Amino acid sequence: MVERIVEVARRLAEEVLLPDAEAVDVADRVPEAHLAALDAAGVTGLAARSPTLADRVDVTAALAGGCLATAFVWLQHQGALGPVAAARGPVAAFAPDLAAGRLRAGVVVTAVHGPDPLRLAGPPGDRRLDGRARWVSAWGSAALFRVAARDPDGAVVTALVDVGPGMRAESARLVAANASATVTLAFEDVPVPEDRIIERVDADAWAAADAAGLAGNGALALGVAGRAAAELGSPAIAADVAAARDALLGAGVQGLPAARAACSALAVRAASALAVHDGGAGVLRGSRSDRLLREAHLLVGFGSRPAIRAALLERLGA
């Protein structure tokens, strides 16, 4: 299945996701039918099969080119499934149900930095989560979250946590892909059983892994740019998308922020070109130009880092 998973994703994007994209754009949640189609085709379980970076990027881009909100939710699920499938402890038992879509998951991994990170405290057997995390997607559909928090020694602990009491969500109204059901999530004395711990790493190791993992989110922008190029029928922009993909795949850790910025800038340019092409029809709310422009807008900020923003601002002449 891994050998042909990219073509499967592209077919699903064209046949299942894209026809609903405008309807999902105004919805509050990704349709279960979209996720079920990914389940049935084996795309949900991709991260459990140790895919290549090229496969991960190409599948993500294909799904984003069909329906960005669905791609968001799928990508968050991958961020939980991969580490759980690779875990050596009891938590790995959740991998088969996650891979099949019988359980849906998301990630809470952006709140380990800053002056007030998410905290995991207490002795083994009585660990508790406290704090707040922004940009948590799949609220309402995910039954579990892979949560990253700082322990009293400053290390980063990740755990698979049930959605339940002690969690409070505040909706974040996004400019696009609002059906990803993205929230700010507060944790208050949420228990974390010892058998749900995935790993514990020092802060430097966490930061290094985070820096090395930036390519995946760049693929979302490639998907939006590729869709705009296809709608335009523009070989020139399609060639730019292919070149940006190759640069993203070939970038080392130091080059990834610039490669990510290039993908986001290309999405803005491609969507803008489509808006020009569509003319007056493109200024109507709910048009393809409207949706893709807003998606490109979202992706210049989503998953960003200071180095990515600096590279983007330089590209935009700021």
Kinemage of the C-alpha trace (Angstrom):
@kinemage 1
@onewidth
@group {chain A} dominant
@subgroup {mainchain}
@vectorlist {calphas} color= white
{ca met a 1} P 0.000 0.000 0.000
{ca val a 2} L 2.834 2.460 0.766
{ca glu a 3} L 4.065 2.253 -2.844
{ca arg a 4} L 0.770 3.598 -4.206
{ca ile a 5} L -0.520 5.617 -1.267
{ca val a 6} L 0.151 8.956 -2.981
{ca glu a 7} L -2.028 8.035 -5.956
{ca val a 8} L -4.751 6.836 -3.578
{ca ala a 9} L -4.650 10.178 -1.780
{ca arg a 10} L -4.803 12.095 -5.054
{ca arg a 11} L -7.822 10.103 -6.215
{ca leu a 12} L -9.647 10.661 -2.928
{ca ala a 13} L -8.842 14.367 -3.081
{ca glu a 14} L -10.415 14.672 -6.532
{ca glu a 15} L -13.375 12.349 -6.052
{ca val a 16} L -14.325 12.800 -2.386
{ca leu a 17} L -12.746 15.911 -0.852
{ca leu a 18} L -12.773 18.538 -3.600
{ca pro a 19} L -16.487 18.245 -4.500
{ca asp a 20} L -17.330 19.155 -0.878
{ca ala a 21} L -14.617 21.773 -0.337
{ca glu a 22} L -16.835 24.845 -0.514
{ca ala a 23} L -19.479 23.255 1.731
{ca val a 24} L -16.860 22.212 4.280
{ca asp a 25} L -15.432 25.732 4.147
{ca val a 26} L -18.564 27.056 5.887
{ca ala a 27} L -19.062 24.039 8.177
{ca asp a 28} L -18.070 23.705 11.815
{ca arg a 29} L -16.601 20.237 11.470
{ca val a 30} L -15.029 18.021 8.822
{ca pro a 31} L -17.607 15.512 7.523
{ca glu a 32} L -17.244 12.048 8.959
{ca ala a 33} L -17.621 10.751 5.402
{ca his a 34} L -14.302 12.381 4.486
{ca leu a 35} L -12.481 10.721 7.377
{ca ala a 36} L -14.211 7.388 6.728
{ca ala a 37} L -13.046 7.470 3.107
{ca leu a 38} L -9.462 8.000 4.272
{ca asp a 39} L -9.893 5.135 6.745
{ca ala a 40} L -11.211 2.739 4.103
{ca ala a 41} L -8.389 3.567 1.700
{ca gly a 42} L -5.658 3.087 4.318
{ca val a 43} L -4.578 6.730 4.264
{ca thr a 44} L -5.451 7.220 7.935
{ca gly a 45} L -2.833 4.658 8.911
{ca leu a 46} L 0.026 6.159 6.897
{ca ala a 47} L 2.153 7.249 9.880
{ca ala a 48} L 2.103 3.733 11.350
{ca arg a 49} L 3.968 2.405 8.312
{ca ser a 50} L 7.112 4.533 8.617
{ca pro a 51} L 6.533 6.353 5.310
{ca thr a 52} L 9.259 8.221 3.507
{ca leu a 53} L 9.368 11.997 3.782
{ca ala a 54} L 8.392 12.207 0.101
{ca asp a 55} L 5.283 10.102 0.707
{ca arg a 56} L 4.319 12.164 3.743
{ca val a 57} L 4.731 15.427 1.857
{ca asp a 58} L 2.953 14.215 -1.273
{ca val a 59} L -0.011 12.686 0.573
{ca thr a 60} L -0.404 15.809 2.702
{ca ala a 61} L -0.252 18.066 -0.359
{ca ala a 62} L -2.779 15.930 -2.212
{ca leu a 63} L -5.291 16.050 0.633
{ca ala a 64} L -4.763 19.802 1.162
{ca gly a 65} L -5.430 20.362 -2.515
{ca gly a 66} L -8.786 18.673 -2.075
{ca cys a 67} L -9.989 20.013 1.275
{ca leu a 68} L -7.641 21.880 3.583
{ca ala a 69} L -9.765 21.352 6.704
{ca thr a 70} L -9.780 17.587 6.167
{ca ala a 71} L -6.018 17.654 5.588
{ca phe a 72} L -5.565 19.586 8.850
{ca val a 73} L -7.479 17.030 10.875
{ca trp a 74} L -5.749 14.128 9.119
{ca leu a 75} L -2.318 15.651 9.725
{ca gln a 76} L -3.015 16.141 13.439
{ca his a 77} L -4.036 12.483 13.648
{ca gln a 78} L -0.744 11.502 11.986
{ca gly a 79} L 1.097 13.519 14.628
{ca ala a 80} L -0.406 11.289 17.287
{ca leu a 81} L -0.340 7.980 15.411
{ca gly a 82} L 3.325 8.035 14.398
{ca pro a 83} L 4.828 8.388 17.898
{ca val a 84} L 2.298 5.971 19.389
{ca ala a 85} L 3.063 3.336 16.750
{ca ala a 86} L 6.794 3.776 17.386
{ca ala a 87} L 6.470 3.634 21.176
{ca arg a 88} L 7.809 0.647 23.094
{ca gly a 89} L 5.548 0.841 26.120
{ca pro a 90} L 1.906 -0.068 26.740
{ca val a 91} L 0.698 3.011 24.860
{ca ala a 92} L 1.623 1.293 21.569
{ca ala a 93} L -1.477 -0.879 21.997
{ca phe a 94} L -3.542 2.106 20.784
{ca ala a 95} L -1.803 2.133 17.397
{ca pro a 96} L -4.028 -0.394 15.553
{ca asp a 97} L -7.255 1.437 16.436
{ca leu a 98} L -5.696 4.800 15.567
{ca ala a 99} L -4.381 3.485 12.253
{ca ala a 100} L -7.780 2.095 11.302
{ca gly a 101} L -9.670 5.224 12.338
{ca arg a 102} L -11.597 3.417 15.063
{ca leu a 103} L -10.075 6.022 17.376
{ca arg a 104} L -9.433 9.597 16.296
{ca ala a 105} L -6.679 11.671 17.818
{ca gly a 106} L -5.041 15.070 17.666
{ca val a 107} L -1.970 16.767 19.050
{ca val a 108} L -1.274 19.379 21.717
{ca val a 109} L 2.406 20.105 21.128
{ca thr a 110} L 2.775 23.887 20.838
{ca ala a 111} L 2.622 24.766 24.531
{ca val a 112} L 6.030 23.616 25.762
{ca his a 113} L 7.734 26.971 25.148
{ca gly a 114} L 7.414 30.412 26.670
{ca pro a 115} L 7.069 31.631 30.228
{ca asp a 116} L 3.967 29.562 30.988
{ca pro a 117} L 4.244 26.145 29.293
{ca leu a 118} L 1.826 23.287 29.790
{ca arg a 119} L 2.923 21.461 32.959
{ca leu a 120} L 2.922 17.795 33.971
{ca ala a 121} L 3.503 17.405 37.704
{ca gly a 122} L 3.089 14.844 40.451
{ca pro a 123} L 4.705 11.515 41.287
{ca pro a 124} L 4.482 8.434 39.046
{ca gly a 125} L 0.972 7.081 39.274
{ca asp a 126} L -0.499 10.486 40.086
{ca arg a 127} L 0.670 12.780 37.281
{ca arg a 128} L -1.540 15.773 36.426
{ca leu a 129} L -1.679 18.214 33.506
{ca asp a 130} L -2.294 21.922 33.967
{ca gly a 131} L -2.138 24.921 31.641
{ca arg a 132} L -3.387 26.163 28.292
{ca ala a 133} L -2.533 25.348 24.692
{ca arg a 134} L -3.477 27.208 21.525
{ca trp a 135} L -4.125 25.798 18.066
{ca val a 136} L -5.580 22.422 19.019
{ca ser a 137} L -7.525 20.979 16.079
{ca ala a 138} L -10.101 18.171 15.771
{ca trp a 139} L -11.943 19.182 18.934
{ca gly a 140} L -15.200 17.241 19.074
{ca ser a 141} L -13.969 14.395 16.889
{ca ala a 142} L -10.732 13.403 18.615
{ca ala a 143} L -11.118 11.034 21.543
{ca leu a 144} L -7.430 11.281 22.446
{ca phe a 145} L -4.650 13.841 22.231
{ca arg a 146} L -0.907 13.396 22.123
{ca val a 147} L 0.049 16.061 24.638
{ca ala a 148} L 3.514 17.518 25.215
{ca ala a 149} L 4.219 19.205 28.555
{ca arg a 150} L 7.152 20.212 30.737
{ca asp a 151} L 7.859 18.197 33.865
{ca pro a 152} L 9.354 19.704 37.054
{ca asp a 153} L 12.890 19.095 35.736
{ca gly a 154} L 12.211 20.983 32.507
{ca ala a 155} L 12.120 17.887 30.299
{ca val a 156} L 9.355 17.429 27.709
{ca val a 157} L 7.023 14.528 28.378
{ca thr a 158} L 4.541 13.338 25.754
{ca ala a 159} L 1.518 11.271 26.669
{ca leu a 160} L -1.690 9.992 25.096
{ca val a 161} L -4.486 11.659 27.047
{ca asp a 162} L -8.215 10.961 26.932
{ca val a 163} L -10.556 13.842 26.206
{ca gly a 164} L -12.592 14.303 29.354
{ca pro a 165} L -13.124 16.176 32.605
{ca gly a 166} L -10.709 18.981 33.345
{ca met a 167} L -10.496 20.116 29.713
{ca arg a 168} L -12.157 23.332 28.560
{ca ala a 169} L -12.173 24.478 24.942
{ca glu a 170} L -12.528 27.984 23.543
{ca ser a 171} L -13.266 28.070 19.821
{ca ala a 172} L -10.786 29.835 17.511
{ca arg a 173} L -12.539 31.201 14.429
{ca leu a 174} L -10.019 30.758 11.626
{ca val a 175} L -9.948 32.667 8.344
{ca ala a 176} L -10.096 29.324 6.526
{ca ala a 177} L -10.358 25.610 7.329
{ca asn a 178} L -12.620 26.492 10.236
{ca ala a 179} L -14.093 22.983 10.016
{ca ser a 180} L -10.836 21.748 11.523
{ca ala a 181} L -12.538 22.672 14.840
{ca thr a 182} L -9.469 24.449 16.199
{ca val a 183} L -9.593 25.631 19.814
{ca thr a 184} L -7.572 26.938 22.702
{ca leu a 185} L -7.619 24.072 25.178
{ca ala a 186} L -7.268 24.521 28.935
{ca phe a 187} L -6.206 21.655 31.205
{ca glu a 188} L -6.971 21.675 34.911
{ca asp a 189} L -5.717 18.782 37.030
{ca val a 190} L -6.143 16.291 34.160
{ca pro a 191} L -4.842 12.833 35.160
{ca val a 192} L -2.179 11.145 33.021
{ca pro a 193} L -1.824 7.415 33.807
{ca glu a 194} L 1.709 6.073 33.789
{ca asp a 195} L 0.921 3.618 30.978
{ca arg a 196} L -0.020 6.529 28.695
{ca ile a 197} L 3.471 8.059 28.697
{ca ile a 198} L 4.999 7.961 25.200
{ca glu a 199} L 8.437 9.409 25.904
{ca arg a 200} L 10.456 11.862 27.971
{ca val a 201} L 13.220 13.904 26.312
{ca asp a 202} L 15.254 16.917 27.340
{ca ala a 203} L 14.258 20.310 25.997
{ca asp a 204} L 17.153 20.500 23.550
{ca ala a 205} L 16.268 17.154 21.988
{ca trp a 206} L 12.641 18.262 21.672
{ca ala a 207} L 13.674 21.504 19.961
{ca ala a 208} L 15.955 19.642 17.549
{ca ala a 209} L 13.192 17.198 16.594
{ca asp a 210} L 10.766 20.088 16.143
{ca ala a 211} L 13.181 21.881 13.811
{ca ala a 212} L 13.722 18.720 11.782
{ca gly a 213} L 9.991 18.129 11.376
{ca leu a 214} L 8.988 21.361 9.643
{ca ala a 215} L 8.579 19.874 6.170
{ca gly a 216} L 5.184 18.300 6.808
{ca asn a 217} L 3.307 21.528 7.377
{ca gly a 218} L 4.915 23.060 4.299
{ca ala a 219} L 3.143 20.397 2.265
{ca leu a 220} L -0.217 21.975 3.129
{ca ala a 221} L 0.844 25.133 1.296
{ca leu a 222} L 2.069 23.051 -1.633
{ca gly a 223} L -1.402 21.512 -1.828
{ca val a 224} L -3.130 24.891 -1.976
{ca ala a 225} L -0.641 26.183 -4.558
{ca gly a 226} L -1.045 23.036 -6.619
{ca arg a 227} L -4.822 23.325 -6.592
{ca ala a 228} L -4.642 26.947 -7.728
{ca ala a 229} L -2.238 25.960 -10.516
{ca ala a 230} L -4.595 23.202 -11.649
{ca glu a 231} L -7.617 25.522 -11.621
{ca leu a 232} L -5.627 28.064 -13.626
{ca gly a 233} L -4.248 25.484 -16.025
{ca ser a 234} L -0.846 27.107 -15.505
{ca pro a 235} L 2.186 24.948 -16.411
{ca ala a 236} L 4.468 27.696 -15.082
{ca ile a 237} L 2.995 27.693 -11.579
{ca ala a 238} L 2.753 23.887 -11.611
{ca ala a 239} L 6.497 23.826 -12.331
{ca asp a 240} L 7.078 26.220 -9.437
{ca val a 241} L 5.107 23.895 -7.160
{ca ala a 242} L 7.252 20.939 -8.239
{ca ala a 243} L 10.430 22.943 -7.628
{ca ala a 244} L 9.238 24.061 -4.179
{ca arg a 245} L 8.440 20.445 -3.315
{ca asp a 246} L 11.922 19.319 -4.324
{ca ala a 247} L 13.486 22.136 -2.307
{ca leu a 248} L 11.414 21.203 0.736
{ca leu a 249} L 12.453 17.567 0.485
{ca gly a 250} L 16.105 18.445 -0.075
{ca ala a 251} L 16.468 21.068 2.622
{ca gly a 252} L 18.560 20.233 5.658
{ca val a 253} L 17.510 21.385 9.096
{ca gln a 254} L 19.123 24.794 8.585
{ca gly a 255} L 17.417 25.265 5.227
{ca leu a 256} L 13.934 24.145 6.211
{ca pro a 257} L 12.619 27.534 7.425
{ca ala a 258} L 13.438 29.138 4.075
{ca ala a 259} L 11.960 26.179 2.175
{ca arg a 260} L 8.801 26.359 4.283
{ca ala a 261} L 8.550 30.097 3.663
{ca ala a 262} L 8.906 29.525 -0.076
{ca cys a 263} L 5.963 27.096 -0.039
{ca ser a 264} L 3.749 29.551 1.815
{ca ala a 265} L 4.715 32.463 -0.422
{ca leu a 266} L 4.003 30.335 -3.479
{ca ala a 267} L 0.520 29.483 -2.171
{ca val a 268} L -0.226 33.208 -1.814
{ca arg a 269} L 1.078 33.930 -5.311
{ca ala a 270} L -0.753 31.034 -6.947
{ca ala a 271} L -4.059 31.818 -5.225
{ca ser a 272} L -3.679 35.499 -6.146
{ca ala a 273} L -3.091 34.566 -9.779
{ca leu a 274} L -6.273 32.494 -9.731
{ca ala a 275} L -8.204 35.438 -8.270
{ca val a 276} L -6.946 37.652 -11.099
{ca his a 277} L -7.917 34.986 -13.623
{ca asp a 278} L -11.405 34.605 -12.170
{ca gly a 279} L -12.032 38.341 -12.141
{ca gly a 280} L -15.371 39.475 -10.744
{ca ala a 281} L -16.499 35.927 -10.004
{ca gly a 282} L -13.560 35.564 -7.658
{ca val a 283} L -14.699 38.280 -5.275
{ca leu a 284} L -17.866 36.403 -4.378
{ca arg a 285} L -17.872 34.816 -0.947
{ca gly a 286} L -17.608 31.056 -1.343
{ca ser a 287} L -15.956 31.145 -4.760
{ca arg a 288} L -12.919 29.000 -5.397
{ca ser a 289} L -10.713 32.109 -5.450
{ca asp a 290} L -12.106 33.278 -2.128
{ca arg a 291} L -11.480 29.928 -0.476
{ca leu a 292} L -7.973 29.391 -1.826
{ca leu a 293} L -6.883 32.944 -1.012
{ca arg a 294} L -8.073 32.554 2.569
{ca glu a 295} L -6.385 29.169 2.813
{ca ala a 296} L -3.126 30.692 1.584
{ca his a 297} L -3.580 33.462 4.175
{ca leu a 298} L -3.999 30.864 6.908
{ca leu a 299} L -0.895 28.990 5.828
{ca val a 300} L 1.451 31.969 6.071
{ca gly a 301} L 0.846 31.808 9.824
{ca phe a 302} L -0.026 28.197 10.600
{ca gly a 303} L 2.800 26.188 12.149
{ca ser a 304} L 5.138 29.141 11.775
{ca arg a 305} L 8.373 29.815 13.625
{ca pro a 306} L 10.445 33.022 13.951
{ca ala a 307} L 12.873 31.862 11.248
{ca ile a 308} L 10.027 31.029 8.869
{ca arg a 309} L 8.356 34.387 9.446
{ca ala a 310} L 11.653 36.209 8.878
{ca ala a 311} L 12.188 34.358 5.604
{ca leu a 312} L 8.626 35.058 4.506
{ca leu a 313} L 8.880 38.748 5.279
{ca glu a 314} L 12.091 38.929 3.291
{ca arg a 315} L 10.394 37.205 0.338
{ca leu a 316} L 7.482 39.622 0.567
{ca gly a 317} L 9.817 42.606 0.584
{ca ala a 318} L 9.021 43.741 4.120
